[in-house]
Amino acid sequence: MTEGRLAGRRVAVGVSGGIAAYKAIECIRLLTEAGAEVRVLMTPEATRFVTPLTFEAVSDHPVAADWLTPQGGGESHIKLAEWAEVIAIVPATANTIAKLALGLADEIVSGTVLASHVPLVVAPAMNDVMFSQQQTQDHLDVLKARRAAIVGPASGRLASGKSGLGRLAAPERVVAVIEAVLADRRNLDGLRVVVSAGGTREAVDPIRYVGNFSSGKMGRALAEVAAARGAEVTLVTTVPSDVEGIAEVAVGSASEMLAALQRACADADVLVMAAAVADYAPAEVAASKLRRTDRPLELRLRPNVDILKTLGPRRGLFRVGFAAETEELRAQAQQKLSAKQLDMIVANQVGVDGQGLASDFNAVTVVTPSGVVAEVPRLPKWEVAGQIWDAIDASRNRGA
Ligand SMILES: Cc1cc2nc3c(=O)[nH]c(=O)nc-3n(C[C@H](O)[C@H](O)[C@H](O)COP(=O)(O)O)c2cc1C
């Protein structure tokens, strides 16, 4: 049996006729790599951009492109509609989006969607004007109201040479959304989430800082998983990486992070403080570069701003803290939870090889005022983030 996160899951990918049709190849590769079975459907226009033969090779299965002659290899729209667990339209042209919204069915992609009850993922890609046009926005609203997951588009360089909003979302992002839909985890739809990430940098002089080993990976994973599950995410980070689909605010010191979080949290539903905020900062910042001498240099540190304490609790804002500890993990976490009046704390043991700060793996204990709600064993940070969001969602629903 195939292994992988999507082992045995049945995904129908409908390709419509835009320049980005070739990017569907990468989505299909990622899906099959994760263990999914993929069947490709193409609109007649799409076959003029990329040949069915290419999709046949990457999906390892005949392509359904001409629904009037299914004996050509591909299956009929009814069979495909019954076979699929999810249908993803990648890319979705303005024309195909309009047809899906209106219930037209004049070729196999729109025909299969209309003949199916399974969830729909739509990844629009088009010229920025076509995308911003009211007609297109209205059609997307109709699809959203029918609970379709719309992924993207992204901003950037378009086929026309201009820059704007209309590029197909990154294949990894499209696949993450398909995965969330298959796991029935689009449960953060519309939630406004703020995540902080990375270690703060406290200036010593204009070119040096006091910092820590945090890589920002845990915070980024939390932000990416939340976005894939439908949340509107702002990531306040000291390690910006321009993650698509996430509003990123780059900061350096703890006081910059505090100011950015104060703005971002004003209308947020959840704050996850995954950043490693320096507890101490240099008491004085030298105005010019400190010169090297042969004598020891003494740095005096002052207690740094306490971000969670300063932000304080706010009705409607679910606040999650992180506690990286080297000893007495649970006791320290519980103490921090009550001292900062948090709704949840995620405690992780640092100083263990192969997990935690700067690693791609983590193992955490999730604690709420009612006790330990999850023990997550050592897993890739992406999966740890998934379990943390499960715990946040369950805890918010219990409190609701
Ligand atoms: C070179 C070229 C590129 C195109 N790129 C796009 C595109 O990226 N997005 C889009 O919505 N339409 C695009 N179109 C227009 C569609 O191909 C056209 O609306 C077509 O009828 C779509 O058919 P379909 O939705 O059935 O696949 C493009 C047309 C041409 C000639």
PDBQT file of the ligand as one rigid body, heavy atoms in Angstrom, charges set to zero:
ROOT
HETATM    1  C1  LIG A 501      -2.634  32.883 -24.027  1.00  0.00    +0.000 C 
HETATM    2  C2  LIG A 501      -3.867  32.890 -23.175  1.00  0.00    +0.000 A 
HETATM    3  C3  LIG A 501      -3.741  32.846 -21.821  1.00  0.00    +0.000 A 
HETATM    4  C4  LIG A 501      -4.859  32.846 -20.994  1.00  0.00    +0.000 A 
HETATM    5  N1  LIG A 501      -4.699  32.800 -19.644  1.00  0.00    +0.000 NA
HETATM    6  C5  LIG A 501      -5.788  32.835 -18.859  1.00  0.00    +0.000 A 
HETATM    7  C6  LIG A 501      -5.646  32.804 -17.454  1.00  0.00    +0.000 A 
HETATM    8  O1  LIG A 501      -4.531  32.728 -16.900  1.00  0.00    +0.000 OA
HETATM    9  N2  LIG A 501      -6.768  32.857 -16.700  1.00  0.00    +0.000 N 
HETATM   10  C7  LIG A 501      -8.001  32.931 -17.226  1.00  0.00    +0.000 A 
HETATM   11  O2  LIG A 501      -8.977  33.005 -16.472  1.00  0.00    +0.000 OA
HETATM   12  N3  LIG A 501      -8.168  32.944 -18.584  1.00  0.00    +0.000 NA
HETATM   13  C8  LIG A 501      -7.095  32.884 -19.393  1.00  0.00    +0.000 A 
HETATM   14  N4  LIG A 501      -7.265  32.917 -20.766  1.00  0.00    +0.000 N 
HETATM   15  C9  LIG A 501      -8.605  32.915 -21.308  1.00  0.00    +0.000 C 
HETATM   16  C10 LIG A 501      -9.184  31.502 -21.298  1.00  0.00    +0.000 C 
HETATM   17  O3  LIG A 501      -8.318  30.627 -22.026  1.00  0.00    +0.000 OA
HETATM   18  C11 LIG A 501     -10.565  31.487 -21.915  1.00  0.00    +0.000 C 
HETATM   19  O4  LIG A 501     -11.440  32.236 -21.079  1.00  0.00    +0.000 OA
HETATM   20  C12 LIG A 501     -11.090  30.089 -22.091  1.00  0.00    +0.000 C 
HETATM   21  O5  LIG A 501     -12.381  30.166 -22.659  1.00  0.00    +0.000 OA
HETATM   22  C13 LIG A 501     -11.127  29.321 -20.783  1.00  0.00    +0.000 C 
HETATM   23  O6  LIG A 501     -11.710  28.074 -20.974  1.00  0.00    +0.000 OA
HETATM   24  P1  LIG A 501     -11.969  27.064 -19.792  1.00  0.00    +0.000 P 
HETATM   25  O7  LIG A 501     -12.354  27.854 -18.608  1.00  0.00    +0.000 OA
HETATM   26  O8  LIG A 501     -13.086  26.192 -20.277  1.00  0.00    +0.000 OA
HETATM   27  O9  LIG A 501     -10.736  26.264 -19.654  1.00  0.00    +0.000 OA
HETATM   28  C14 LIG A 501      -6.150  32.897 -21.584  1.00  0.00    +0.000 A 
HETATM   29  C15 LIG A 501      -6.261  32.933 -22.968  1.00  0.00    +0.000 A 
HETATM   30  C16 LIG A 501      -5.145  32.938 -23.767  1.00  0.00    +0.000 A 
HETATM   31  C17 LIG A 501      -5.312  32.961 -25.259  1.00  0.00    +0.000 C 
ENDROOT
TORSDOF 0
